[in-house]
Amino acid sequence: MIITKKMGVLVVASCLMLLSAACGNSATTGSSTTAPAANAGATAAPAAPAAGKKISLGFAQVGAESGWRTANTKSIQDSAKDAGFDLKFSDAQQKQENQIKAIRTYIQQKVDVIAFSPVVESGWDTVLKEAKDAKIPVILTDRAVDSKDTSLYVTFIGSDFVEEGKKAGKWVADKYKDAKEDVNIVELQGTTGSAPANDRKAGFAEEIKGNTHLKVIASQTGDFTRAKGKEVMQAFLKAHKDIDVLYAHNDDMALGAIQAIEAAGLKPGQDITIISVDAVKDGMTAASEGKINFIVECNPLLGPQLMQAVNDVIAGKQLEKRIVTKEGVFTSEDAKKVLADRQY
């Protein structure tokens, strides 16, 4: 049957209305809206799927390295199902080459949109140009790329990692503003070369540099995993007998470090002040118990925002080049109050 252009527009409009309702119901997650902006992230609209054909979305995930990532994956899968999309999902197991292979597979499959969370920031230009040449729009989620050619992707949806680091650093700077002696800080970094690791480190350093008593005496990657966080913290404790503060780039590394601290006969949150980023359920539980003193939230529930962006791209709308999620911070007392209602 030949479908008129007018009916095609009505189909797209109906999808957009359904997605808007879904995003409205997710307001409690702290996600921001994807407001279109003229001259921002302009891209040629892909051909709309034929009538009766589902929108196909290829998504290349980083892996399953943490509780945050598990929640992020579930949000994307559930939201795609709710939107009626044909989701083609791959797990890169934290390897860039696996993501590049997945993206090339999506190009061969001629999906309507490709989205992914880059394992690291660099090395994406070639495969992104291949997607652009195939006229398949790309959306970045959670993590950015450092490409100078911003036409290679439509938009980046996710947190401001520098701001997260600044929030962590500001809390430490305020806590120790009257310190008369050096405060020794150890840092558990995320995956080397990844955007959150680079930015959370930079933001933290920016905020504490005004207090000369705040000293980062050791900084090493824990790969965002609980096991590696425990291993590196054990090494920190052996090498340094006077650790005052631990800054972990995510909750899972902080939770691993807590195991190492307790095994050393020390009390996390008391003998060593702990700051982390994510605010997943396990981290918030530790905070409610006083083992983590301060958590900066990084919202993983990006699924509704991503599906809205996919619909907007298919409809030919121009999106903001950068869509930042709204997030909070939690002290131990704050964690106690919200723990029961935590979604992830």
FENRA-V404896 format. One record per backbone hydrogen bond with DSSP energy under -0.5 kcal/mol. NH is the residue of the N-H (numbers start at 1). CO is the residue of the C=O. Records with the same first field share a line. If there is no record, write none. Layout:
NH = CO ; CO
This chain:
3 = 1
8 = 4
9 = 5
10 = 6
11 = 7
12 = 8
13 = 9
14 = 10
15 = 11
16 = 12
17 = 13
18 = 14
19 = 15
20 = 16
21 = 17
22 = 18
23 = 19
24 = 20
25 = 21
26 = 22 ; 23
27 = 24
29 = 26
30 = 27
31 = 26
35 = 33
37 = 318
40 = 37
41 = 39
53 = 50
57 = 86
58 = 113
59 = 57 ; 88
60 = 115
61 = 59 ; 90
70 = 66
71 = 67
72 = 68
73 = 69
74 = 70
75 = 71
76 = 72
77 = 73
78 = 74
79 = 75
80 = 76
81 = 77
82 = 78
83 = 79
84 = 80 ; 81
85 = 80
86 = 55
87 = 85
88 = 57
89 = 87
90 = 59
92 = 61 ; 90
94 = 62
95 = 92
98 = 95
99 = 95
100 = 96
101 = 97
102 = 98
103 = 99
104 = 100
105 = 101
106 = 102
107 = 103
108 = 104
109 = 105
110 = 106 ; 107
111 = 106
112 = 56
113 = 56
114 = 137
115 = 58
116 = 139
117 = 60
118 = 116 ; 143
121 = 193
128 = 124
129 = 125
130 = 126
131 = 127
132 = 128
133 = 129
134 = 130
135 = 132
136 = 131
137 = 112 ; 135
139 = 114
140 = 155
141 = 116
142 = 157
143 = 141
146 = 121
150 = 148
152 = 149
153 = 150
154 = 138
155 = 138
156 = 321
157 = 140
158 = 156 ; 323
161 = 159
164 = 160
165 = 161
166 = 162
167 = 163
168 = 164
169 = 165
170 = 166
171 = 167
172 = 168
173 = 169
174 = 170
175 = 171
176 = 172
177 = 174
179 = 176
183 = 213
184 = 182
185 = 183 ; 215
186 = 245
187 = 218
188 = 247
189 = 187 ; 220
194 = 191
198 = 194
199 = 195
200 = 196
201 = 197
202 = 198
203 = 199
204 = 200
205 = 201
206 = 202
207 = 203
208 = 204
209 = 205
211 = 208
212 = 210
214 = 211
215 = 183 ; 213
217 = 185 ; 215
218 = 185
220 = 187
222 = 189
224 = 189
225 = 222
229 = 225
230 = 226
231 = 227
232 = 228
233 = 229
234 = 230
235 = 231
236 = 232
237 = 233
238 = 234
239 = 235
240 = 236
244 = 184
245 = 184
246 = 273
247 = 186
248 = 246 ; 275
249 = 188
251 = 277
254 = 250
255 = 251
256 = 252
257 = 253
258 = 254
259 = 255
260 = 256
261 = 257
262 = 258
263 = 259
264 = 260
265 = 262
266 = 261
268 = 266
269 = 272
270 = 267
271 = 267
272 = 267
273 = 244
275 = 246
276 = 294
278 = 296
281 = 344
284 = 280
285 = 281
286 = 282
287 = 283
288 = 284
289 = 285
290 = 287
291 = 286
292 = 286
293 = 274
294 = 274
295 = 330
296 = 276
297 = 295 ; 328
298 = 278
302 = 300
306 = 302
307 = 303
308 = 304
309 = 305
310 = 306
311 = 307
312 = 308
313 = 309
314 = 310
315 = 311
316 = 313
317 = 312
319 = 41
320 = 35
323 = 156
324 = 322
325 = 158
326 = 30
330 = 295
332 = 293
335 = 331
336 = 332
337 = 333
338 = 334
339 = 335
341 = 338
342 = 339
